[in-house]
Amino acid sequence: TEMKKPDFKPDKNFLLLFFLTEPEVKNLNAMLFELYSKGIKAEDTDFFFYILISMDKALVSGDFKPGIIWGDIFYKEAEHTRFYTEGIYLYSCLLFARKDYKSLNRIMDEILESEKKTPSVDKTLLLKSYKPENTFYLKRSFIKNSLKSRYRSLIFRNLIRFYRRQGKHKIATKLNKILLKIQKKELLEENIKKLSGVNMKM
C-alpha cells in the first residue's frame, strides 16, 4: 500500500510572528509558497491573514508582483474570511500601483455589484475618487466622510495619485500622511484581534 505523507502542521504562533516581523517581501513570498504547496489554503483562515499582511508589505515596499500573485489567490479563495474586503482592496491598490487598470476595474465592478448591503455613500465616495476631473476632494465633508468609509485606504490612494498628477505635491504629501495613519491603525486593529484569538487558544 502507498505510504501516506505526514500532515503538514506548522506552528501558528511562529508563522504569525514571522509574517508580522519579516521585512523582506521575497521571504514572505517563499513562506507563502511553501504553505500553499503543502495544502494550507482554503480551509485555513490563518493562511489568508498571512497573505493580507504580505500584500500590505508588498504595497509599502514597492515590490508589487508577489503581492498581486497572492492577491489573485486571495480574491478567488478567501471569500469566507472576515477580512475579505480589506484584502480585496489591498489587492486593488497593488493593481492600481502596477497600472493594471483593466484587472482593477473588473474586480471593482464585481465587488461593488456583490456588496448589496454596503451603504451607497461608501460606494459613491469610492467611485468619485476614481474621477480625476473632479476637484472637490479637499472639501472637509469629502475628507471627513472618506475617513469613515470602509474603502478609506483606496480612496486616499486615489486622491494622492490625482494630486501628484496635478503637480500638487504638498497636498499629496499631506494626504499620504493621513493614509499611513489609516493603514497603521487598520493593521494594528487586525493584529490585535488576531493575537487575541491566538492567546485564547493557548
Phi, psi and omega in degrees: 000153181285133181285132178283141177285143179295147178298140178265106184233083180291155179289117186291328177295319178296314182298317179299314179298318180300310184290331179284330188251339183288121183274338186274121181298324181297326178286323175296318180299318181296319180292319177298318179297319179298314180295315182295321181291338179269002177089011178273091184212256193304325184277357186240105181299326181303321182302319181286334173292324176296321176297318179304311179298317182294321177296319179298316181290326176295321180294316181293320185282338184090001177269078192285327189305309179299322179298322180290320179300311180286331176297323178294320177294317178301314181301320184275333191239350189254017185299336182281352184276155182284346180250025182300316182299316179300318180295319181296322181282334169294317177300317178299319179297321178295316177297321179298316181295326178275001180062031175269072187290331180297311179294320181299312181296322178298314181293316181298319179298317181293317183291313181297325179290323185281335184272072183295332184273353180292131179305138183299330180297324177296315180296319181297316179299315181296312182294323178296326184290349178271354186257100184293344180286344179280134183240022183261011190300330184270006173298138184304322182296321181292315180296315181299313180293324179295323179296333180272346185288148175291345181257020190303321181298314181292322178301313182291328175295320178295320179296317180300315179299317181299311184288330175294320178294330179280353182080011181265073189288331178295316178296316179300321180294318178297317179293325179295324177297320177296317180299317180298320177296319179299312183296317180297318180295315182295316181292321178297316179299317180292321179294322178296316178299318183292315180294325178296320178295322179294316181296325180292331180280339184284000000 
